[in-house]
Amino acid sequence: METKRSNPWAWWAFGIGLVGLVLMPIPFFIGVIFGGGPAAIAGILAIIALFKSRHAGGRGIAPAVVALVLVALTLAGISAGGGIWW
């Protein structure tokens, strides 16, 4: 039986985190909703992926960490005014 080579939770977190970062700069509070919502979901999925990667032999750590970085960038952009006034 062949084992999986990736962690799907980590890749979902990465993709959703990237979507949140791309949609965050939309002005008039639209970016806060369309960027902040996916960022929160990506953060939760990334934490789940990190816990699952411990049991999967370390698979999926890199995309999960990158997803957390994307979430941090999105939240930093929102706190700097992105999605609100830009």
The 8 nearest C-alpha neighbors of each residue, nearest first, counted from 0:
[[1, 2, 3, 4, 55, 5, 56, 6],
 [0, 2, 3, 4, 5, 55, 56, 6],
 [3, 1, 4, 0, 5, 55, 56, 58],
 [4, 2, 5, 1, 6, 55, 58, 7],
 [5, 3, 2, 58, 6, 59, 1, 55],
 [6, 4, 58, 3, 59, 7, 10, 9],
 [5, 7, 59, 9, 8, 58, 10, 48],
 [8, 6, 10, 9, 11, 5, 59, 48],
 [7, 9, 48, 11, 6, 10, 44, 12],
 [10, 8, 63, 48, 12, 7, 62, 6],
 [9, 11, 13, 7, 12, 8, 62, 14],
 [12, 10, 14, 8, 13, 9, 15, 7],
 [13, 11, 41, 9, 44, 45, 15, 10],
 [12, 14, 66, 10, 16, 11, 15, 62],
 [15, 13, 17, 11, 16, 12, 10, 18],
 [14, 16, 18, 12, 17, 41, 13, 37],
 [17, 15, 19, 41, 13, 38, 18, 14],
 [16, 18, 20, 14, 19, 15, 13, 21],
 [17, 19, 15, 21, 16, 20, 22, 14],
 [20, 18, 34, 37, 16, 38, 22, 17],
 [19, 21, 73, 17, 23, 18, 22, 34],
 [20, 22, 18, 19, 23, 17, 24, 34],
 [23, 21, 34, 19, 20, 30, 24, 33],
 [22, 24, 34, 30, 20, 82, 25, 21],
 [25, 23, 82, 81, 30, 22, 26, 85],
 [24, 26, 30, 82, 23, 29, 22, 27],
 [27, 25, 82, 85, 83, 84, 28, 30],
 [26, 28, 83, 29, 84, 82, 25, 30],
 [29, 27, 83, 31, 82, 30, 26, 32],
 [30, 28, 32, 31, 27, 25, 26, 33],
 [31, 29, 82, 23, 25, 33, 34, 28],
 [30, 32, 35, 82, 28, 34, 29, 33],
 [31, 33, 35, 29, 30, 34, 36, 28],
 [34, 32, 30, 31, 36, 35, 29, 22],
 [35, 33, 19, 23, 22, 30, 31, 32],
 [34, 36, 38, 31, 32, 37, 33, 39],
 [35, 37, 39, 38, 32, 34, 33, 40],
 [36, 38, 40, 19, 39, 35, 34, 15],
 [39, 37, 35, 41, 70, 19, 16, 36],
 [38, 40, 42, 36, 37, 41, 35, 43],
 [39, 41, 37, 43, 42, 38, 44, 36],
 [42, 40, 12, 38, 44, 16, 39, 43],
 [41, 43, 45, 39, 40, 44, 67, 38],
 [42, 44, 40, 46, 41, 45, 47, 39],
 [43, 45, 41, 47, 12, 46, 42, 48],
 [46, 44, 63, 48, 42, 12, 47, 43],
 [45, 47, 49, 43, 48, 44, 42, 50],
 [46, 48, 44, 50, 45, 49, 51, 43],
 [49, 47, 45, 9, 51, 8, 46, 50],
 [48, 50, 52, 46, 51, 47, 60, 45],
 [49, 51, 47, 48, 52, 53, 46, 54],
 [50, 52, 48, 53, 54, 49, 47, 55],
 [53, 51, 55, 57, 49, 58, 54, 50],
 [52, 54, 51, 57, 50, 55, 56, 49],
 [53, 55, 52, 51, 56, 57, 50, 58],
 [56, 54, 52, 53, 57, 58, 51, 6],
 [55, 57, 58, 54, 53, 52, 51, 59],
 [58, 56, 52, 53, 55, 60, 59, 54],
 [59, 57, 52, 56, 5, 55, 60, 6],
 [60, 58, 6, 9, 61, 5, 62, 52],
 [59, 61, 63, 58, 62, 49, 57, 64],
 [60, 62, 64, 63, 59, 65, 58, 9],
 [63, 61, 65, 9, 64, 59, 60, 13],
 [64, 62, 9, 45, 66, 60, 61, 65],
 [63, 65, 67, 61, 66, 62, 60, 68],
 [66, 64, 68, 62, 67, 63, 61, 69],
 [67, 65, 13, 63, 69, 64, 68, 16],
 [66, 68, 70, 64, 65, 69, 42, 71],
 [69, 67, 65, 71, 66, 70, 72, 64],
 [70, 68, 66, 72, 71, 67, 16, 73],
 [69, 71, 67, 73, 38, 68, 72, 16],
 [70, 72, 68, 74, 69, 73, 75, 67],
 [73, 71, 75, 69, 70, 74, 76, 68],
 [74, 72, 76, 70, 20, 75, 71, 69],
 [73, 75, 77, 71, 76, 72, 78, 70],
 [76, 74, 72, 78, 73, 77, 71, 79],
 [77, 75, 79, 73, 81, 74, 78, 72],
 [76, 78, 81, 74, 80, 79, 75, 82],
 [77, 79, 75, 80, 76, 74, 81, 73],
 [80, 78, 76, 77, 81, 75, 74, 83],
 [81, 79, 77, 83, 78, 84, 82, 76],
 [82, 80, 77, 24, 76, 83, 85, 79],
 [81, 83, 30, 26, 24, 25, 31, 28],
 [82, 84, 28, 27, 26, 81, 80, 85],
 [85, 83, 26, 80, 27, 82, 81, 28],
 [84, 26, 81, 83, 82, 24, 80, 25]]
